[in-house]
Amino acid sequence: MLPQRMKRAVADNPKKLANLIDLVNLPSTVRDFVGQSQTSRLGCFMRVWSYIKSNNLQDPSNKNLVNCDEKLKSILLGKPQVELAELPALIRLHFPKEPK
């Protein structure tokens, strides 16, 4: 059920998938937003995306932009508006780097 591009990326480097689905302890700002003390990076992104959709935070004139409310600003570095392409990078900042 994964897209073809993702299947290739996982087959080439299985550690990429592990980084997405490993459970980690969350910092307090993300913990308050997500409502859990541990989650994966993918799970966190899915929660943020469902919050955006359920609160109609996408810009009606440009669906590639998200207008942040106060709760969303707390985890997206206080930015009032972000592009959808920026979301994964901004969420990744809250997760610890894996040692090589």
C-alpha positions in Angstrom: 0.0 0.0 0.0 3.0 2.3 0.0 3.6 4.5 -3.0 6.1 3.1 -5.5 8.7 5.9 -4.7 8.4 5.0 -1.0 8.8 1.3 -1.6 12.0 2.0 -3.5 13.4 4.3 -0.8 12.7 1.7 1.9 14.2 -1.1 -0.1 17.3 0.9 -0.7 17.6 2.0 2.9 15.4 0.2 5.4 16.7 2.5 8.2 14.6 5.4 6.7 11.4 3.6 7.5 12.6 2.8 11.0 13.3 6.5 11.6 9.7 7.3 10.6 8.0 4.6 12.7 10.2 4.4 15.8 8.5 5.6 19.0 10.3 8.5 20.7 9.6 10.5 23.8 8.2 13.9 22.8 9.1 17.4 24.1 6.4 19.1 26.1 5.2 21.4 23.3 4.5 18.5 21.0 3.3 16.3 23.8 0.6 18.8 24.6 -0.4 19.1 20.9 -0.5 15.4 20.2 -1.9 14.3 23.5 0.6 11.4 23.9 4.0 11.1 25.6 5.4 8.9 22.9 4.8 8.7 19.2 6.5 8.2 15.9 7.5 11.0 13.5 5.0 9.6 11.0 2.3 9.5 13.7 3.0 13.0 14.7 2.8 14.2 11.2 -0.5 12.4 10.7 -2.0 14.1 13.8 -0.8 17.5 12.7 -2.4 16.9 9.2 -5.7 15.7 10.7 -5.7 18.8 12.9 -5.2 21.1 9.9 -8.0 19.4 8.0 -10.5 19.3 10.8 -10.0 22.9 11.7 -9.9 24.1 8.0 -6.5 25.8 8.4 -5.6 25.4 4.7 -5.7 28.7 2.9 -8.8 28.7 0.7 -7.1 30.5 -2.2 -3.9 28.5 -2.1 -4.2 24.9 -0.7 -0.4 24.7 -0.5 -0.4 27.1 2.5 -1.5 26.5 6.0 -2.7 29.3 8.2 -1.6 28.5 11.7 -3.7 29.0 14.8 -2.2 29.5 18.2 -2.1 25.8 19.0 -0.4 24.9 15.7 2.1 27.9 16.0 3.4 26.3 19.3 4.9 23.4 17.4 5.7 25.2 14.1 8.2 27.7 15.5 5.6 30.4 15.8 5.2 30.9 12.1 1.8 32.4 11.1 1.7 30.6 7.8 3.7 27.6 6.4 3.8 25.8 3.1 2.8 22.1 3.1 6.2 21.2 1.9 7.8 22.7 5.1 5.6 20.7 7.5 7.7 17.5 7.6 10.9 19.5 8.2 9.4 21.6 10.9 8.0 18.5 12.7 11.4 16.7 12.3 13.0 19.5 14.4 11.2 18.1 17.5 12.6 14.6 17.1 16.1 13.7 18.3 18.7 12.9 15.7 19.7 9.2 15.3 23.3 8.5 16.0 25.2 7.2 13.0 
